[in-house]
Amino acid sequence: MAESEHAIASKYNGSSRSDINRASGAALHQYAHLETQLDGIFEFAVGARDAGFVNHKRVLVANFAFAKIFNPDVKMQVIRMCLDTYLTDISPEFSKSLIKEYKALTKVRNLIAHGTVYVSNFDSIERHCLVTPRGGIKENSLFPESLDEFIKRAQFSFYLFVIVRDKMLGQESKWLKSGDRDVVFDGKVVYPPPKTHPIMSVWNGPSTPA
Protein backbone atom coordinates (compact mmCIF):
# COMPACT_ATOMS: atom_id res chain seq x y z
CA MET A 1 0.00 0.00 0.00
CA ALA A 2 1.35 3.40 -0.99
CA GLU A 3 2.27 5.78 1.79
CA SER A 4 0.17 8.89 2.27
CA GLU A 5 1.53 12.34 1.45
CA HIS A 6 1.67 13.07 5.17
CA ALA A 7 3.70 9.95 5.94
CA ILE A 8 6.21 10.73 3.18
CA ALA A 9 6.59 14.41 4.05
CA SER A 10 7.02 13.72 7.77
CA LYS A 11 10.35 11.99 7.05
CA TYR A 12 11.89 15.33 6.08
CA ASN A 13 12.80 18.53 7.89
CA GLY A 14 11.08 21.83 7.35
CA SER A 15 12.40 23.72 4.31
CA SER A 16 11.92 26.97 2.43
CA ARG A 17 11.65 27.84 -1.25
CA SER A 18 15.28 28.95 -1.20
CA ASP A 19 16.29 25.54 0.21
CA ILE A 20 14.67 23.66 -2.66
CA ASN A 21 16.03 26.14 -5.21
CA ARG A 22 19.56 25.75 -3.84
CA ALA A 23 19.43 21.98 -3.73
CA SER A 24 17.87 21.54 -7.17
CA GLY A 25 20.35 23.93 -8.79
CA ALA A 26 23.31 22.18 -7.17
CA ALA A 27 21.92 18.78 -8.23
CA LEU A 28 21.59 19.81 -11.89
CA HIS A 29 25.07 21.29 -11.81
CA GLN A 30 26.53 18.04 -10.46
CA TYR A 31 24.75 16.00 -13.14
CA ALA A 32 26.14 18.31 -15.83
CA HIS A 33 29.60 17.86 -14.28
CA LEU A 34 29.15 14.09 -14.60
CA GLU A 35 28.20 14.41 -18.28
CA THR A 36 31.45 16.24 -19.06
CA GLN A 37 33.21 12.91 -18.50
CA LEU A 38 30.95 11.24 -21.06
CA ASP A 39 32.14 13.88 -23.52
CA GLY A 40 35.72 12.81 -22.84
CA ILE A 41 34.90 9.16 -23.55
CA PHE A 42 33.17 10.08 -26.82
CA GLU A 43 36.09 12.34 -27.81
CA PHE A 44 38.46 9.38 -27.46
CA ALA A 45 36.14 7.10 -29.45
CA VAL A 46 36.09 9.47 -32.45
CA GLY A 47 39.84 10.14 -32.37
CA ALA A 48 39.70 13.66 -30.99
CA ARG A 49 41.66 12.85 -27.81
CA ASP A 50 44.25 10.29 -26.72
CA ALA A 51 47.09 10.05 -24.21
CA GLY A 52 49.07 13.30 -24.54
CA PHE A 53 47.12 14.29 -27.67
CA VAL A 54 44.18 16.64 -28.21
CA ASN A 55 42.85 17.70 -31.59
CA HIS A 56 40.90 20.78 -30.56
CA LYS A 57 38.94 21.05 -33.81
CA ARG A 58 37.82 17.44 -33.53
CA VAL A 59 36.95 17.99 -29.87
CA LEU A 60 34.61 20.84 -30.83
CA VAL A 61 32.93 18.67 -33.44
CA ALA A 62 32.69 15.72 -31.05
CA ASN A 63 31.17 17.86 -28.30
CA PHE A 64 28.64 19.34 -30.71
CA ALA A 65 27.67 15.91 -32.06
CA PHE A 66 27.35 14.32 -28.62
CA ALA A 67 25.29 17.24 -27.31
CA LYS A 68 22.83 16.73 -30.16
CA ILE A 69 21.96 13.24 -28.92
CA PHE A 70 18.88 14.33 -27.01
CA ASN A 71 17.48 10.87 -26.37
CA PRO A 72 19.11 9.69 -23.10
CA ASP A 73 18.67 6.02 -24.03
CA VAL A 74 20.60 6.55 -27.26
CA LYS A 75 23.31 8.47 -25.39
CA MET A 76 23.64 5.56 -22.96
CA GLN A 77 23.88 3.10 -25.84
CA VAL A 78 26.68 5.16 -27.41
CA ILE A 79 28.67 5.21 -24.16
CA ARG A 80 28.08 1.49 -23.62
CA MET A 81 29.37 0.81 -27.15
CA CYS A 82 32.48 2.89 -26.39
CA LEU A 83 33.13 0.86 -23.23
CA ASP A 84 32.57 -2.48 -24.96
CA THR A 85 34.75 -1.52 -27.92
CA TYR A 86 37.74 0.10 -26.23
CA LEU A 87 37.80 -1.45 -22.75
CA THR A 88 37.61 -5.14 -23.50
CA ASP A 89 39.76 -6.01 -20.48
CA ILE A 90 37.28 -4.80 -17.85
CA SER A 91 34.40 -6.78 -16.40
CA PRO A 92 31.23 -6.71 -18.59
CA GLU A 93 29.37 -6.63 -15.28
CA PHE A 94 31.08 -3.34 -14.44
CA SER A 95 30.15 -1.74 -17.78
CA LYS A 96 26.54 -2.91 -17.63
CA SER A 97 26.00 -1.79 -14.03
CA LEU A 98 27.74 1.57 -14.58
CA ILE A 99 25.33 2.37 -17.42
CA LYS A 100 22.43 1.19 -15.26
CA GLU A 101 23.55 3.58 -12.51
CA TYR A 102 23.83 6.43 -15.01
CA LYS A 103 20.32 5.61 -16.23
CA ALA A 104 18.97 5.79 -12.67
CA LEU A 105 20.62 9.18 -12.17
CA THR A 106 19.21 10.46 -15.46
CA LYS A 107 15.70 9.50 -14.40
CA VAL A 108 16.05 11.60 -11.24
CA ARG A 109 17.71 14.42 -13.18
CA ASN A 110 14.67 14.60 -15.47
CA LEU A 111 12.36 14.92 -12.49
CA ILE A 112 14.52 17.75 -11.14
CA ALA A 113 14.55 19.55 -14.48
CA HIS A 114 10.82 19.16 -15.16
CA GLY A 115 9.39 18.96 -11.65
CA THR A 116 7.33 21.68 -10.03
CA VAL A 117 7.64 22.97 -6.47
CA TYR A 118 5.01 21.66 -4.07
CA VAL A 119 4.56 22.95 -0.53
CA SER A 120 3.47 20.62 2.25
CA ASN A 121 2.06 22.06 5.47
CA PHE A 122 1.48 18.87 7.43
CA ASP A 123 2.03 19.20 11.21
CA SER A 124 2.18 22.97 10.69
CA ILE A 125 5.68 22.54 9.22
CA GLU A 126 6.34 23.95 5.78
CA ARG A 127 8.30 21.58 3.55
CA HIS A 128 9.16 22.26 -0.09
CA CYS A 129 9.72 19.50 -2.62
CA LEU A 130 9.73 18.78 -6.35
CA VAL A 131 6.88 16.71 -7.76
CA THR A 132 5.80 15.67 -11.23
CA PRO A 133 3.72 18.40 -12.92
CA ARG A 134 0.19 18.54 -11.50
CA GLY A 135 1.09 15.76 -9.07
CA GLY A 136 1.15 15.56 -5.29
CA ILE A 137 3.79 14.10 -2.99
CA LYS A 138 4.83 10.56 -3.90
CA GLU A 139 7.72 8.24 -3.04
CA ASN A 140 9.83 9.75 -5.82
CA SER A 141 9.20 13.38 -4.79
CA LEU A 142 12.42 15.25 -4.11
CA PHE A 143 12.98 17.17 -0.88
CA PRO A 144 16.20 19.12 -0.19
CA GLU A 145 17.65 16.14 1.70
CA SER A 146 16.97 13.73 -1.17
CA LEU A 147 18.50 16.19 -3.62
CA ASP A 148 21.63 16.38 -1.46
CA GLU A 149 21.77 12.58 -1.58
CA PHE A 150 21.40 12.70 -5.38
CA ILE A 151 24.42 15.02 -5.50
CA LYS A 152 26.53 12.49 -3.56
CA ARG A 153 25.34 9.69 -5.83
CA ALA A 154 26.14 11.68 -8.98
CA GLN A 155 29.59 12.48 -7.56
CA PHE A 156 30.23 8.76 -7.11
CA SER A 157 29.42 8.06 -10.77
CA PHE A 158 31.50 11.09 -11.77
CA TYR A 159 34.56 9.51 -10.16
CA LEU A 160 33.85 6.19 -11.86
CA PHE A 161 33.55 7.77 -15.30
CA VAL A 162 36.75 9.76 -14.74
CA ILE A 163 38.56 6.48 -14.01
CA VAL A 164 37.04 4.96 -17.16
CA ARG A 165 38.15 7.95 -19.22
CA ASP A 166 41.67 7.80 -17.77
CA LYS A 167 41.98 4.12 -18.63
CA MET A 168 40.85 4.80 -22.20
CA LEU A 169 43.44 7.56 -22.51
CA GLY A 170 46.15 5.34 -21.11
CA GLN A 171 46.86 7.62 -18.17
CA GLU A 172 46.94 7.10 -14.41
CA SER A 173 43.95 8.11 -12.27
CA LYS A 174 45.13 10.80 -9.88
CA TRP A 175 42.80 9.64 -7.10
CA LEU A 176 43.74 5.98 -7.09
CA LYS A 177 46.81 3.84 -6.55
CA SER A 178 47.70 1.98 -9.73
CA GLY A 179 46.53 -1.39 -8.37
CA ASP A 180 43.23 -0.04 -7.10
CA ARG A 181 41.93 0.86 -10.53
CA ASP A 182 41.70 -2.76 -11.57
CA VAL A 183 39.75 -3.48 -8.38
CA VAL A 184 37.18 -0.89 -9.45
CA PHE A 185 36.75 -2.57 -12.84
CA ASP A 186 36.48 -6.10 -11.46
CA GLY A 187 32.90 -6.11 -10.21
CA LYS A 188 29.42 -4.69 -10.31
CA VAL A 189 28.74 -1.03 -9.55
CA VAL A 190 26.44 -0.78 -6.52
CA TYR A 191 25.19 2.26 -4.66
CA PRO A 192 25.91 2.93 -1.89
CA PRO A 193 29.29 1.24 -2.41
CA PRO A 194 30.96 -0.88 0.27
CA LYS A 195 33.19 1.09 2.63
CA THR A 196 36.19 -0.80 1.23
CA HIS A 197 35.66 0.64 -2.27
CA PRO A 198 38.84 2.42 -3.49
CA ILE A 199 36.92 5.62 -4.25
CA MET A 200 35.87 6.03 -0.60
CA SER A 201 39.22 7.70 0.17
CA VAL A 202 38.33 10.69 -2.02
CA TRP A 203 34.55 10.60 -2.14
CA ASN A 204 33.42 10.49 1.53
CA GLY A 205 29.81 9.64 0.69
CA PRO A 206 27.48 7.06 2.25
CA SER A 207 28.59 3.46 2.24
CA THR A 208 27.41 -0.03 3.11
CA PRO A 209 29.33 -2.46 5.36
CA ALA A 210 32.09 -4.35 3.62
N, C-alpha and C positions, 0 to 999 in steps of 0.2 A: 504494500500500500504506500502510495506517495506521501511524503511528508507535507504538512500544511505550510503555507507561507510563514506563519508565525514560528513554527518549529525550526524552519531553515534560518530565518532572520535572527532568531535568538542565539544562534551559535557565534554571532559576530558582534564586535563592539560598535558603539555609536560612531557615526562618521558624518562628515559634512560634504557639501558639493565639491569643495576644493580638495578634499581627501580623495574622492573618486576621480576627479580630473587629474590630480597628480599621479595617482597609481596607474590609470589607464594610459596616460601619456608616456610614462616610464616603461610600461609593458610593451607598447607599440615600438618604442625606440629600441628596446632590447631585442625584439623580434627582427627588426630591420638590421640590427648589428649582426645577428645570426645569419641572415641572408647574404651578407657581404662575403661570408666564407663560401657559400654556394657559388657565388660569382667566381671566386678564385679557382674552384674545382672545374667549372665550365671553361674558364680561360685556359687552364692546362689542357683540357680535352680538345680544344680547337687550335692548339699550338700557339697561343698568345703569350704563355708564360711557362717557364721551366726553371730548373735550378740555376740561379745566377743569370737568368735571361728574361727580359720583358720586352715584348714588342708593343709599344704603347698604342700604335694605330690599331693593331689587332685587338688589344684589350678594350678599346673604345667600342669597336664593332661587336665584340663578344658581350660586353655589358649591355649594349643596346638590344642585341638579339635575345639575351636571356631575360631582360626586363619585359620584353614583349610576349613572353609566355605567361599569359594571364591565368590560365587554368592551373590551379595548384597541383592537381593530379598529374598533369602532363609534366610540370616542373619536377615533381618527385620522380617520375619515370626517367627523365633525362639524367638526374643526379644518380639514380640507381644504376643506370646504364654506364655512367662514368666510373662508378665504383667497381662494377662487375668487369669492365673492360680493362681498367688500368691498375686495379688492386687485386689481382688474382691470388695473392698469397695471404689474404686475410680471411677470417672466417665468414662464410656466407650468412651465418646466423647474425654476425655483427652488422653486416650491411643491411640485411632485411629489417632488423630491429631498430637500427638507427633511422631508417626511412619511416618506419612505423611511429617512432617517437616524434619525428619532424611533422608527420601528418597529424598527430594528436595536438601538437603545439599550434599548427596552422588552424585547426578547428576552433581553438580558443581564441586565437588572434582574430579570426573573422567575427566572432561574437563581440570582441572588444571594439573592432572597427565599425561594426554595424549595429551594436546594441544601443539602447536608449536608457537614460538614467531613470531609475525608479526609486521612490522614497518610501521607506517603511516606517511606520510610527507605532509599532507594537510595543507594549510595556512603557509607553510614553518616551521611548528612546528613538531618536531619528537615525536611521541607517540608510545610506545611499548605496545603490548597486546598479550594475548593468544587466538588463534583461533583453530578450528578443523583442523586436518592435511589436507593440500592442500586447505584450505578454506580461504576466505577473512574475513573482518570485518562484523560481524552480531550482532543482538541484544544481543546474549548470549556471545559475546566476552568479555574477562576479562582484564580490564585495572588495573593498580595499585590501583586506588580508589575503584573499584568494588571488588577487592580481599581483601582490608581492610574491606569493608562492610561484605564480606563473613566471615571474622575472627570474627567480632562482632556477626554475626548470629550464628556461630558455638559455640561461647562462651555461648550464651543464651541457646542453647540446652544442652551444657555441664552441666550448672547449673541445668537444669530440670532433666537430667538423674542422677545427683548426688543425688538430692532429692528423686527420685524414688528408687535408690539403698539404701539410708538411711532408707527409709520406709520399704523396704524388710528386711533389717537387724535389724529392730526394734530399731534404734538409732535416736537421734535427728539430725536435719540438722543444722550445725553450723552457716549457713548464715541467717536462718529464725527463727522468734519467733514461738513457738509451734503451735499457732493458725493459723499462716499464711500458714503453709504447706497444710492444708486442703483446703484453698482458692485456692492454685495452682492446686490441683487435681479436683476442682469442675467443671471447664469448658474447653472449647476448646483452644488448643494452637494456638495462632496467632502471626505472625511476621510482622512488629514490634509489641511488646506487648503494652497494654495501660500503661500510665505513673503511674497508680496506682498498677501495678503488684508488688507483694512482692519482686521479684528478682531485681527490679530496684535499690534498696538500695545498692546492691553489684555489679551490672552489669554495670550501667552507659552507656548503649548503646542507640540507637535511640528508640523513642517511639511514639505512637499515642495518641491523646487526650483521656482522660478518657471517 
